[in-house]
Amino acid sequence: MLSVALATLTLVAVAIAAQVSSPEPETAIPTGVWELVAFTETNGAPVTIADPSRYTVQFLPDGQALAQLDCNQGRGGYTAADGVLTMTPIASTRMLCPPDSYDMTFQRLLLQATSYAIDPESGDLWLRGEAGELQFHPV
């Protein structure tokens, strides 16, 4: 009887150790700063960003998203899990950016993104939605 109890306790300990040492897979977007390197609007041609530092986003663990929208800065909320992204409106400054700016396009595509994926080879972050897609590179 004692050996059965010891065997049961050993199996329970092994099961608990296996659960502790097997962390859940990462489902959220990594929190580092992401620079926009390209975007494509639905039915549009791909656009490569000459200076990606002008267009960045950072997804913080507390559900806030910080964005550099060329000459403007923005802050909004988000949820991200299992490839599904939901953005809340972004409050931003209202500086007049240069004529070649993609600030409004970037903000619109970001707000309308509904999914995300990390490219395992390049490490790039892709956000997609009905309005188009955004490609980011980690800083």
N, C-alpha and C positions, 0 to 999 in steps of 0.2 A: 504494500500500500504506500509505503514511504517512497519507494522508487517511482511509482506512478505519479505521485505528487511532485517529486523533483523533476521528472521528465516534463510534466505540464508547466511547471515554473520556468524551466529552461526554454521551452517552446515560446512561452509568453514573452520572456526576455529577448529572445531572438527576433520575434515579430515586432516588438517595440523598437529595438535597435535598428531594424530595417526601415521602419517608418521614419525614424529620426534622421538616418543617414541618406534618405532619398528625398531631397527637397523637391518641391513643386516646380515645374518648368516656369521660366520667366514669361509672363503674359503681357506685361505693361511695356510701354515705350521707354527705353533708357533715358535717364534724366539729363544727359549732357546737352550741350548746345548743338543744334543741327543747322547747317547752312544750306540754303536752297541752291542747287546747282542747275536745275532744269525744271520746266513745267510744260504741260500740254493741256490746252483747253479742249473740251469736247469738239470734235470736228476741226481742230486747228492744228497747225504745224508745231512741232516741238520748239521750245525757246530755251537756249542755253544762257545762263546768267554769267555775265562777264566778271562781276564782283560779288561772289556769294556772301561776303560779310555784310552786305547791305540788307539781306533778307534772311533772318534766322528765327528759329523757334526753339523753345525749351519747355519740356513737359515735366513739371515738378511733381514729386510724390504726393503732395497735398491736393492735387487736382487742378492746380493753376497752370495756365499756359502763358508764357512770356514770348512776345514776338518783336523783332526788329523789322519794321515795315519800311525799309529804305530810310527816309528822314524822319519817320514817326516810330513811336514805341507803343505797343499794345499789351493788354492783359485780358485774359478771359479764363474760362474754365473748360475742363474736358474730363471725359472718362474713356478709358481704353482697356480692353480685355479681349483676349482671344481673337485678335484681328479686327475687332469692331471699335470704331472711334465715334464719339459724340462730342461735338464742340458747342460751347455756349458763345453768345455774342462777345466780341472783343471791343473793349473800350480803348480808344487810341487817341494820341495827340493828333492835331490837325494842321501840321506844318505843310506848306506847299512844296512838294517834292519836284525835282527836275523833270522836264518833259519826257525824258527817256525812262522814267521810273515805272516799275511794275507793282508799286505799293498797293493799289486798289485790287489789281488782279490777284496778287499773292494773298491778300486778306480774304477775298471772295472764295478762292479755291480752298484755302485753309478752313474757312468756316463751313464749307459744303462737303468737306471730306468725311466719309463714313467708314472707311476701312484703312488699316495700316499693315505694313509688312516690312520686315528687315531682310534685305538680300543677304543670304549667308556667305556669298563669295566676296562682295564688295563692302558689306557692312552698311550700305546705304538704307535709308528709311524712305519708303514709298507711301504716300497718302493718296487715296483715290476716292472719288465721289462722282456724282452725275455731271458736275461742271468740268471735270478733268482730273489730272494727276500732278502731284508734286514729287520731285526727287530731291532728297536731302543727303548730305554727307556729314558724318560726325566731325566735330572740330577737335 
